[in-house]
């Protein structure tokens, strides 16, 4: 129990963790320590292992500015772990608009992971990965065997576009706007899936309509460029917002 450790012992542990690049120790006008991305990710992974959610970590599957993804063996079978690394440089607009506040990297990353997990749970049953568990900056979710939309040439682009728009409408009916939808986070295989929800917002949250319009514009722009399919964005937005189907 860290509460019973002496100050000297605590500082030694923090120094050791700092040497392993698991924490950053600050000794300026005050003393403090914070997780590095590596440290926070290992802590989050350990929590998932302790809860018997994850049995073995596999290979790195992908890396971006906001996350690092590994495959793994979980109690649900083969799955993926997404480690969030939300920071000020890559997500300044998100920080400003999502009420994250002036918080450090660890807190931002944890909130980003929680937002994605909560949103995926809210959208379960739709064209999104199953969300299994969340700890710290890590989200354990279903492994999707598919490729990004921009990497494939689909045979029925009109039908796929209609299906994507309908899925966005279903998100809307459940009170969710993706917030960063594009050809990069639509996966296509035997079916299609929409991924990457850390920037999602609730319908009614500040800026939700502008984000919905941007999502739709991104998708329509891609299909126009790749398949010469033209749709009127205002008509599409109106169909989404006025759709009250189940």
C-alpha positions in Angstrom: 0.0 0.0 0.0 1.7 3.2 -1.2 0.0 5.2 1.6 2.3 3.5 4.1 5.5 4.0 2.2 8.1 6.5 3.6 8.8 9.6 1.6 12.3 8.4 0.8 11.0 5.0 -0.4 8.3 6.7 -2.5 10.9 8.9 -4.2 13.1 6.0 -5.0 10.3 4.1 -6.6 9.4 7.1 -8.7 13.0 7.6 -9.7 13.2 3.9 -10.8 10.0 4.3 -12.8 11.4 7.5 -14.3 14.5 5.6 -15.5 12.3 3.1 -17.2 10.4 5.9 -18.9 7.1 5.0 -17.2 6.7 8.3 -15.4 8.0 11.8 -15.6 9.2 13.4 -12.4 9.1 17.2 -12.1 11.2 19.0 -9.6 10.4 22.7 -10.2 8.4 24.9 -7.9 6.7 21.7 -6.7 7.4 18.0 -6.9 5.1 15.9 -8.9 5.0 12.8 -11.2 2.8 11.8 -14.1 2.6 8.8 -16.3 4.3 8.7 -19.7 2.3 7.1 -22.5 4.2 3.9 -22.0 3.6 3.9 -18.3 -0.1 4.7 -18.5 -0.5 2.0 -21.2 1.3 -0.7 -19.2 -0.8 0.2 -16.1 -4.0 0.0 -18.1 -3.0 -3.3 -19.6 -2.1 -4.7 -16.2 -5.6 -3.7 -14.9 -7.2 -5.6 -17.9 -5.1 -8.6 -17.1 -5.9 -8.5 -13.4 -9.6 -8.5 -14.3 -9.1 -11.5 -16.5 -10.2 -9.5 -19.6 -6.8 -10.0 -21.4 -4.7 -13.2 -21.5 -1.9 -12.3 -23.9 -0.8 -9.2 -25.9 0.0 -9.7 -29.6 1.6 -7.6 -32.3 1.1 -3.9 -33.0 -1.5 -3.5 -35.7 -1.5 0.3 -36.2 -0.4 3.6 -34.8 -1.7 7.1 -35.3 -1.4 10.5 -33.6 -4.1 9.6 -31.1 -3.7 5.9 -30.5 -1.7 2.7 -30.6 -3.5 -0.6 -31.5 -2.4 -4.2 -30.6 -4.1 -7.4 -31.2 -4.5 -9.7 -28.2 -6.1 -12.8 -26.8 -9.0 -12.0 -24.5 -11.7 -14.0 -22.7 -13.9 -13.1 -25.6 -11.4 -14.6 -28.1 -9.1 -12.7 -30.4 -9.6 -8.9 -29.9 -7.8 -5.6 -30.1 -6.6 -3.2 -27.5 -6.6 0.5 -28.4 -4.3 2.6 -26.2 -5.3 6.3 -26.4 -2.6 9.0 -26.3 -4.6 12.2 -26.5 -2.4 15.2 -26.2 -2.6 19.0 -26.5 -0.8 19.2 -29.9 -3.0 16.7 -31.8 -6.3 17.4 -30.1 -6.4 21.1 -29.2 -9.7 21.7 -30.8 -11.1 18.6 -29.1 -9.9 19.9 -25.8 -11.5 23.2 -26.4 -14.9 21.8 -27.5 -15.3 18.7 -25.3 -14.9 20.3 -21.9 -11.8 18.3 -21.1 -10.4 21.4 -19.5 -6.7 22.2 -18.7 -5.7 18.7 -17.8 -2.5 16.7 -18.2 -1.9 14.0 -20.8 -2.9 11.1 -18.6 -6.3 12.5 -17.7 -7.0 13.6 -21.3 -6.1 10.1 -22.6 -8.2 8.4 -20.0 -11.2 10.6 -20.8 -10.7 10.0 -24.5 -10.7 6.2 -23.9 -13.7 6.4 -21.7 -15.6 8.5 -24.2 -14.9 6.0 -27.0 -15.9 3.0 -24.8 -19.1 4.7 -23.6 -20.1 5.7 -27.2 -19.4 2.2 -28.5 -21.6 0.7 -25.8 -24.3 3.1 -26.6 -24.1 2.1 -30.3 -23.9 -1.7 -29.8 -25.9 -3.6 -32.3 -25.1 -1.1 -35.0 -22.2 -1.2 -37.5 -19.5 -0.6 -34.8 -17.0 -2.9 -33.0 -18.2 -4.6 -29.8 -16.7 -2.8 -26.8 -15.7 -5.3 -24.2 -13.8 -3.4 -21.5 -12.1 -0.1 -20.5 -9.3 0.6 -18.1 -7.3 3.8 -18.0 -6.3 4.7 -21.6 -7.1 1.3 -23.0 -10.2 0.1 -24.7 -10.6 -3.7 -25.4 -12.8 -4.3 -28.4 -13.8 -6.6 -31.2 -11.3 -7.4 -33.9 -12.8 -6.4 -37.3 -11.5 -8.3 -40.3 -11.8 -5.5 -42.9 -9.8 -2.7 -44.6 -10.2 1.0 -44.6 -12.6 2.3 -47.3 -10.0 4.3 -49.1 -7.9 1.1 -49.6 -10.5 -0.9 -51.4 -12.6 -0.5 -54.6 -16.2 -1.4 -53.8 -18.5 -2.9 -56.4 -21.7 -1.3 -55.2 -20.7 2.3 -54.1 -24.2 3.7 -54.3 -25.6 1.0 -52.0 -22.6 1.4 -49.6 -23.1 5.2 -49.5 -26.8 4.8 -48.7 -25.9 2.3 -46.0 -23.4 4.6 -44.4 -25.8 7.5 -44.4 -28.4 5.3 -42.8 -25.9 4.3 -40.1 -25.1 7.9 -39.4 -28.9 8.4 -39.0 -29.1 5.5 -36.6 -26.2 7.0 -34.6 -28.2 10.3 -34.5 -31.3 8.5 -33.3 -29.2 7.2 -30.4 -28.0 10.7 -29.6 -24.5 10.3 -31.1 -22.5 12.2 -33.7 -19.2 10.6 -34.7 -17.3 13.8 -35.0 -14.4 12.7 -37.2 -16.0 10.5 -39.9 -14.1 9.9 -43.1 -12.9 7.2 -45.5 -10.1 6.4 -43.0 -12.4 5.1 -40.3 -15.0 3.2 -42.3 -13.9 -0.4 -42.7 -15.2 -2.6 -45.5 -15.2 -6.4 -45.8 -18.1 -8.7 -45.9 -20.1 -5.8 -44.5 -18.9 -2.4 -43.3 -18.1 -0.9 -39.9 -17.5 2.6 -38.5 -14.6 2.9 -36.0 -12.7 5.6 -34.0 -15.1 7.4 -31.6 -12.9 9.4 -29.2 -14.1 12.7 -30.8 -17.8 11.8 -30.7 -20.3 14.2 -29.2 -23.9 13.8 -28.0 -26.7 15.3 -30.0 -27.4 18.6 -28.2 -23.8 19.1 -27.1 -22.2 22.3 -28.3 -21.2 22.1 -31.9 -22.9 18.8 -32.6 -24.6 19.9 -35.8 -21.5 21.4 -37.3 -19.7 18.1 -36.6 -22.5 16.1 -38.2 -22.4 18.3 -41.3 -18.6 17.9 -41.5 -18.9 14.1 -41.1 -21.4 13.9 -44.0 -19.4 16.3 -46.1 -16.3 14.2 -45.7 -18.1 11.0 -46.8 -19.9 12.7 -49.7 -16.7 14.3 -50.9 -14.9 10.9 -50.9 -17.6 9.1 -52.9 -17.8 12.0 -55.3 -14.0 11.9 -55.9 -13.6 8.1 -55.9 -16.9 7.1 -57.6 -18.3 10.2 -59.2 -21.4 9.9 -57.0 -23.1 13.2 -56.3 -25.5 13.8 -53.4 -26.9 17.1 -52.1 -25.5 17.6 -48.6 -28.4 19.6 -47.4 -30.9 16.9 -48.4 -28.8 14.2 -46.8 -28.5 16.2 -43.5 -32.2 16.8 -43.5 -32.9 13.1 -44.1 -30.7 12.2 -41.1 -32.2 14.8 -38.7 -35.8 14.2 -39.7 -35.5 10.4 -39.7 -37.4 9.0 -36.7 -37.2 5.3 -37.7 -36.1 2.5 -35.4 
